[in-house]
Amino acid sequence: MVQRRRPAPVFRPRLPGLALLAALLTTLLTSGCVYRMTVQQGNFLDARQVVQVKEGMTRAQVRFLLGTPMLPDAFDRDRWDYLYYLKIGRLQKAEEQRLTIYFTDDKVSRIENVGAPTEVPAADPPAPPTDAPPTDAPATATPATATP
C-alpha cells in the first residue's frame, strides 16, 4: 500500500491587507494621543505690580515689587530683565513678556516693556456683609416683652 503524502500548505501572506492595517494602527497610535504639557517659565508679571514701577525707585523697591530678575546680566549690572513665557498645548501661540529695567546710580532710569501687562482690571464691587439686615426690613428690632 502506497501512502500518499499531503502537499505542504503554502503560506501566502496577505501583504496589502496587513500593511494597510499596520499603517492605520501606527497612525492612530502616534497622531492624537500625544500630550503636550503646558510650559511656563520666568517671572509672572501682574499689571498691578508693573504699573507701580517708576523712574527714581531703588533696586530694593523694584525687587520688592517684582522679585528677583530672571536674567541677571553678568556684563551689565545696571540692567534687570524680567521674562515670562507661557505655552499651552500645541496649537496656541506662546505668550511672551519682557520687562527690562535700567539703573543709573542704583535708581531706575529707564523701563522697556515688551508685552508685559499694564491694564489693571477694574475692582469688583464689594459684597454686602452677610450679617446686614435686608434693605426692606427696619434697621432696629423691637425688644420682645416677657409674659408672666
Buried (B, 14 or more C-beta within 10 A) or exposed (E): EEEEEEEEEEEEEEEEEEEEEEEEEEEEEEEEEEEEEEEEEBBBBEEEBBBBBEEEBEBEBBEEBBEEBBBEEEEEEBBBBBBBBBBBEEEEEEEBBBBBBBBEEEEBEEBEBEEBBEEEEEEEEEEEEEEEEEEEEEEEEEEEEEEE
